[in-house]
Amino acid sequence: MKRLAVLAFIAGIGVITVLVFSRGAGAVWHALTAIGWSGFAIVCLFHLALIGLMGISWLVLVPETRGARALTLIWARLVRDSGAEILPFSQLGGFVMGARAAAVSGVPSLVAAASTVVDVTVELFAQIAFTAVGLAFLVAARPDSGLAWPIGGALCVMLAASIGFVIAQRRGLSIADRIASHMLGDWVKTGLSLAGIESVIAAIYHRQGRAWLGGALHFLCWIASGVEAWIALRLMGAEIGLGPVIAIESLLYAARSVAFAVPSAVGVQEGAYLVIGGLFGLAPETVLALSLLKRARDLTLGVPALLAWQALEARRAMARAPASGSAVP
């Protein structure tokens, strides 16, 4: 699976290269540089604030426990997204990294793993609502696009799969065991059990008010991601309203979710931007520049985050290593 992921990543890089040069590398570069360093800084700062809100959305779901603080989960969310966006792994790799980062930062491993599963689930339901908003915009703006029924069908499939995922977490032992094996990895050695994971997941879902609040905050995050893209486009000089951009972003992330096995959605994101952005009148070079801008933002924020996480992991490993240099009897 890892080899296939790397091959998909390389193929995606090839797709991006072909798309950029076929649409005019000079035009794409001009659109990308039009934002300037100050504009790029604004986009990065906005995204950091968005990561902060995502971390708080995660914190809302976590049972009151030692080590679960806002800054801890904001940091872990940054690691989660960084791993998913800039490393040649599927999104699942980012989920594992985020849970590990939370555990290394003091959240009990059991709580970190279980709350990650629930947070991902709640965010998925919020994304379905976000995609429904985008579909409504698409139907209103381009009823002749021919995409309404396929996207509507995909939404129904996503909703059914999400409901099944929730049932599996609470009742499907075989699927839950597979999730636990991915989430825990070498944590199994620390004594974490499937029964413990299921118990914490059940406790999180039992607090229904918190689950709904987490979903509402995640929906707000999805809307804010559209606002971020709109700000970037405006800084590039594109004349487009906020509503169409929210529609573009919602349908884009739906396409990314369908292609979740492709690392960082490399190539998928660019192709989706060309198709969906074109429906709302955005020039190909503009949407390709927006996609590349997002990838530059992810690298700028993600590389330092992953390096810091690895430093914490190394320090933890050194602390666990047996003391060396003791006196020889």
C-alpha positions as CSV (number, residue, x, y, z in Angstrom):
1,M,0.0,0.0,0.0
2,K,2.8,2.4,0.8
3,R,4.4,1.7,-2.6
4,L,1.1,2.4,-4.3
5,A,0.7,5.7,-2.3
6,V,4.2,6.8,-3.4
7,L,3.5,5.9,-7.0
8,A,0.2,7.9,-6.9
9,F,2.0,10.8,-5.4
10,I,4.6,10.8,-8.2
11,A,1.9,10.4,-10.8
12,G,0.1,13.4,-9.3
13,I,3.2,15.5,-9.5
14,G,3.3,14.6,-13.2
15,V,-0.3,15.7,-13.6
16,I,0.4,19.0,-12.0
17,T,3.4,19.6,-14.2
18,V,1.4,18.8,-17.4
19,L,-1.5,21.0,-16.3
20,V,0.7,24.0,-15.5
21,F,2.6,23.8,-18.8
22,S,-0.4,23.1,-20.9
23,R,-2.2,26.1,-19.5
24,G,0.9,28.3,-19.8
25,A,3.5,28.3,-17.1
26,G,4.1,32.0,-17.5
27,A,0.4,32.9,-16.9
28,V,0.2,30.6,-13.9
29,W,3.3,32.1,-12.4
30,H,2.0,35.6,-13.0
31,A,-1.2,34.8,-11.2
32,L,0.7,33.1,-8.4
33,T,3.1,36.0,-7.8
34,A,0.3,38.6,-8.0
35,I,-0.6,37.9,-4.4
36,G,2.8,39.1,-3.2
37,W,4.6,38.2,0.0
38,S,2.3,40.3,2.2
39,G,-0.7,38.5,0.7
40,F,0.9,35.2,1.2
41,A,1.5,36.0,4.8
42,I,-2.2,37.0,5.2
43,V,-3.2,33.6,3.8
44,C,-0.9,31.8,6.1
45,L,-2.0,33.7,9.2
46,F,-5.7,33.1,8.3
47,H,-5.0,29.4,7.9
48,L,-3.3,29.3,11.3
49,A,-6.4,30.8,12.8
50,L,-8.5,28.2,11.0
51,I,-6.2,25.4,12.4
52,G,-6.8,26.9,15.9
53,L,-10.6,26.7,15.4
54,M,-10.2,23.1,14.3
55,G,-8.2,22.3,17.4
56,I,-10.9,23.8,19.6
57,S,-13.5,21.7,17.7
58,W,-11.5,18.6,18.6
59,L,-11.1,19.8,22.2
60,V,-14.9,20.1,22.5
61,L,-15.2,16.4,22.0
62,V,-12.5,15.3,24.4
63,P,-13.6,14.2,27.9
64,E,-12.2,16.2,30.7
65,T,-8.8,14.6,31.2
66,R,-5.3,15.4,32.2
67,G,-3.2,17.0,29.4
68,A,-6.1,17.9,27.1
69,R,-5.7,21.6,26.6
70,A,-6.6,23.9,23.7
71,L,-3.0,24.6,22.7
72,T,-2.1,20.9,22.8
73,L,-4.9,19.9,20.4
74,I,-4.3,22.9,18.2
75,W,-0.7,21.8,17.9
76,A,-1.8,18.2,17.2
77,R,-4.2,19.3,14.6
78,L,-1.5,21.3,12.8
79,V,0.6,18.1,12.8
80,R,-2.3,16.1,11.5
81,D,-3.0,18.4,8.6
82,S,0.8,18.8,7.9
83,G,1.3,15.1,7.7
84,A,-1.7,14.6,5.4
85,E,-0.9,17.5,3.1
86,I,2.9,17.4,2.5
87,L,4.0,13.7,3.1
88,P,3.4,11.0,0.4
89,F,0.9,9.1,2.5
90,S,-2.9,8.9,2.5
91,Q,-5.0,11.0,4.8
92,L,-5.0,8.2,7.3
93,G,-1.3,8.9,7.9
94,G,-2.1,12.4,9.0
95,F,-4.7,11.1,11.5
96,V,-2.2,8.8,13.1
97,M,0.4,11.6,13.3
98,G,-2.1,14.0,14.9
99,A,-3.1,11.4,17.5
100,R,0.6,10.7,18.2
101,A,1.4,14.4,18.5
102,A,-1.5,14.8,21.1
103,A,-0.2,11.8,23.1
104,V,3.4,13.0,23.0
105,S,2.2,16.4,24.3
106,G,0.5,14.9,27.3
107,V,-3.0,13.7,26.2
108,P,-3.5,10.0,27.4
109,S,-2.9,7.8,24.4
110,L,-6.3,6.1,24.8
111,V,-8.1,9.5,24.7
112,A,-5.9,10.8,21.8
113,A,-6.7,7.8,19.6
114,A,-10.5,7.6,20.4
115,S,-11.1,11.3,20.2
116,T,-9.3,11.4,16.8
117,V,-11.7,8.8,15.4
118,V,-14.7,10.8,16.6
119,D,-13.3,14.1,15.5
120,V,-12.7,12.8,12.0
121,T,-16.2,11.4,11.9
122,V,-17.8,14.6,13.1
123,E,-15.8,16.6,10.6
124,L,-16.9,14.3,7.8
125,F,-20.6,15.0,8.6
126,A,-19.8,18.7,8.7
127,Q,-18.2,18.4,5.3
128,I,-21.3,16.7,3.9
129,A,-23.3,19.7,5.0
130,F,-20.7,22.0,3.4
131,T,-20.9,20.0,0.1
132,A,-24.7,20.3,0.2
133,V,-24.3,24.1,0.4
134,G,-21.9,24.0,-2.6
135,L,-24.3,21.9,-4.5
136,A,-27.1,24.4,-3.9
137,F,-24.9,27.2,-5.2
138,L,-24.1,25.1,-8.3
139,V,-27.7,24.3,-9.1
140,A,-28.6,28.0,-8.7
141,A,-25.7,29.3,-10.8
142,R,-25.3,26.6,-13.3
143,P,-28.4,24.4,-13.5
144,D,-27.3,23.2,-17.0
145,S,-23.9,21.9,-15.8
146,G,-25.0,18.3,-15.6
147,L,-23.2,17.8,-12.3
148,A,-26.1,18.2,-9.9
149,W,-27.3,14.6,-10.0
150,P,-23.8,12.9,-9.9
151,I,-22.8,15.1,-6.9
152,G,-26.2,14.6,-5.2
153,G,-25.8,10.8,-5.6
154,A,-22.2,11.0,-4.2
155,L,-23.5,13.0,-1.2
156,C,-26.1,10.3,-0.5
157,V,-23.3,7.6,-0.6
158,M,-21.1,9.7,1.6
159,L,-23.9,10.2,4.1
160,A,-24.7,6.4,4.2
161,A,-21.0,5.6,4.6
162,S,-20.6,8.1,7.4
163,I,-23.6,6.7,9.3
164,G,-22.2,3.2,8.8
165,F,-18.9,4.4,10.1
166,V,-20.5,5.6,13.3
167,I,-22.3,2.3,13.8
168,A,-19.1,0.5,13.2
169,Q,-17.3,2.5,15.9
170,R,-19.9,1.5,18.5
171,R,-20.9,-2.0,17.4
172,G,-18.8,-3.3,14.6
173,L,-15.9,-5.0,16.4
174,S,-14.0,-6.1,13.3
175,I,-14.0,-2.7,11.7
176,A,-13.2,-1.0,15.0
177,D,-10.3,-3.4,15.5
178,R,-8.9,-2.4,12.1
179,I,-9.3,1.3,13.0
180,A,-7.5,0.7,16.3
181,S,-4.6,-1.1,14.7
182,H,-4.1,1.8,12.4
183,M,-4.5,4.4,15.1
184,L,-2.4,2.7,17.7
185,G,0.5,1.2,15.9
186,D,3.2,0.5,18.5
187,W,1.0,1.9,21.2
188,V,-0.3,-1.6,21.6
189,K,2.8,-2.2,23.6
190,T,1.6,0.4,26.2
191,G,-1.4,-1.7,27.1
192,L,-4.1,0.1,25.2
193,S,-7.0,-2.2,24.3
194,L,-9.8,-2.3,21.8
195,A,-12.3,-2.4,24.6
196,G,-10.7,0.8,26.1
197,I,-10.9,2.5,22.7
198,E,-14.6,1.6,22.3
199,S,-15.3,2.7,25.8
200,V,-13.9,6.2,25.3
201,I,-15.6,6.5,21.9
202,A,-18.9,5.6,23.5
203,A,-18.3,8.1,26.3
204,I,-17.7,10.9,23.7
205,Y,-20.8,10.1,21.7
206,H,-22.8,9.9,24.9
207,R,-22.2,13.7,25.4
208,Q,-24.5,14.5,22.5
209,G,-24.4,18.3,23.1
210,R,-20.7,18.3,22.7
211,A,-20.8,16.2,19.6
212,W,-23.3,18.6,18.0
213,L,-21.2,21.6,19.0
214,G,-18.1,20.0,17.5
215,G,-20.0,19.4,14.3
216,A,-21.2,23.0,14.2
217,L,-17.7,24.3,14.8
218,H,-16.3,22.1,12.0
219,F,-19.0,23.4,9.7
220,L,-17.9,26.9,10.5
221,C,-14.3,25.8,9.8
222,W,-15.4,24.5,6.3
223,I,-17.1,27.8,5.6
224,A,-14.0,29.7,6.8
225,S,-11.9,27.6,4.3
226,G,-14.0,29.0,1.6
227,V,-13.4,32.5,2.9
228,E,-9.7,31.9,3.0
229,A,-9.7,30.9,-0.7
230,W,-11.9,33.9,-1.6
231,I,-9.3,36.2,0.2
232,A,-6.5,34.6,-1.8
233,L,-8.3,35.0,-5.1
234,R,-9.1,38.6,-4.3
235,L,-5.5,39.3,-3.5
236,M,-4.6,37.8,-6.8
237,G,-6.9,40.2,-8.5
238,A,-9.7,37.8,-9.4
239,E,-13.2,39.3,-9.4
240,I,-15.5,36.7,-7.9
241,G,-18.1,36.7,-5.1
242,L,-17.8,34.8,-1.8
243,G,-20.7,32.5,-2.6
244,P,-19.2,31.0,-5.8
245,V,-15.9,30.5,-4.0
246,I,-17.6,28.6,-1.2
247,A,-19.3,26.4,-3.8
248,I,-16.0,25.8,-5.5
249,E,-14.2,24.9,-2.3
250,S,-17.0,22.6,-1.1
251,L,-17.1,20.6,-4.3
252,L,-13.3,20.5,-4.5
253,Y,-13.0,19.0,-1.0
254,A,-15.7,16.5,-1.9
255,A,-13.6,15.4,-4.8
256,R,-10.6,15.2,-2.5
257,S,-12.5,13.0,-0.1
258,V,-13.5,10.6,-2.9
259,A,-9.8,10.4,-3.9
260,F,-8.7,10.1,-0.2
261,A,-6.2,7.3,-1.1
262,V,-4.1,9.7,-3.3
263,P,-1.5,11.3,-1.1
264,S,-2.1,15.0,-0.6
265,A,-4.7,14.8,-3.5
266,V,-1.8,15.6,-5.8
267,G,-3.2,16.1,-9.3
268,V,-6.7,15.5,-8.1
269,Q,-7.0,18.9,-6.5
270,E,-5.6,20.7,-9.6
271,G,-7.9,18.8,-12.0
272,A,-11.0,19.5,-9.8
273,Y,-10.1,23.1,-9.6
274,L,-10.0,23.4,-13.4
275,V,-13.3,21.7,-13.9
276,I,-15.2,23.4,-11.0
277,G,-13.5,26.8,-11.2
278,G,-14.3,26.9,-14.9
279,L,-18.0,26.5,-14.2
280,F,-17.9,29.7,-12.1
281,G,-15.9,31.7,-14.6
282,L,-12.4,31.4,-13.2
283,A,-9.5,31.3,-15.6
284,P,-7.4,28.1,-15.7
285,E,-4.2,29.9,-14.7
286,T,-6.0,31.5,-11.7
287,V,-7.3,28.2,-10.2
288,L,-4.0,26.5,-10.8
289,A,-2.2,29.4,-9.1
290,L,-4.6,29.1,-6.2
291,S,-3.9,25.4,-5.9
292,L,-0.1,25.9,-5.9
293,L,-0.5,28.7,-3.4
294,K,-2.3,26.3,-1.0
295,R,0.5,23.8,-1.4
296,A,3.1,26.5,-0.7
297,R,1.1,27.5,2.4
298,D,1.0,23.9,3.6
299,L,4.8,23.6,3.1
300,T,5.5,26.8,4.9
301,L,3.4,25.9,7.9
302,G,3.8,22.1,7.8
303,V,7.5,21.5,7.5
304,P,8.4,23.3,10.8
305,A,5.5,21.6,12.5
306,L,6.6,18.1,11.5
307,L,10.2,18.9,12.4
308,A,9.2,20.1,15.8
309,W,7.0,16.9,16.3
310,Q,9.9,14.7,15.3
311,A,12.1,16.6,17.8
312,L,9.6,15.8,20.5
313,E,9.4,12.2,19.5
314,A,13.2,12.0,19.6
315,R,13.4,13.6,23.0
316,R,10.8,11.2,24.3
317,A,12.7,8.2,22.9
318,M,15.9,9.5,24.6
319,A,14.2,9.9,27.9
320,R,13.0,6.3,27.7
321,A,16.4,4.9,26.8
322,P,18.3,3.2,29.6
323,A,20.8,5.5,31.2
324,S,24.3,4.9,29.7
325,G,27.7,5.6,31.1
326,S,26.9,4.2,34.6
327,A,29.9,3.3,36.7
328,V,31.3,-0.2,36.0
329,P,31.3,-2.2,39.3
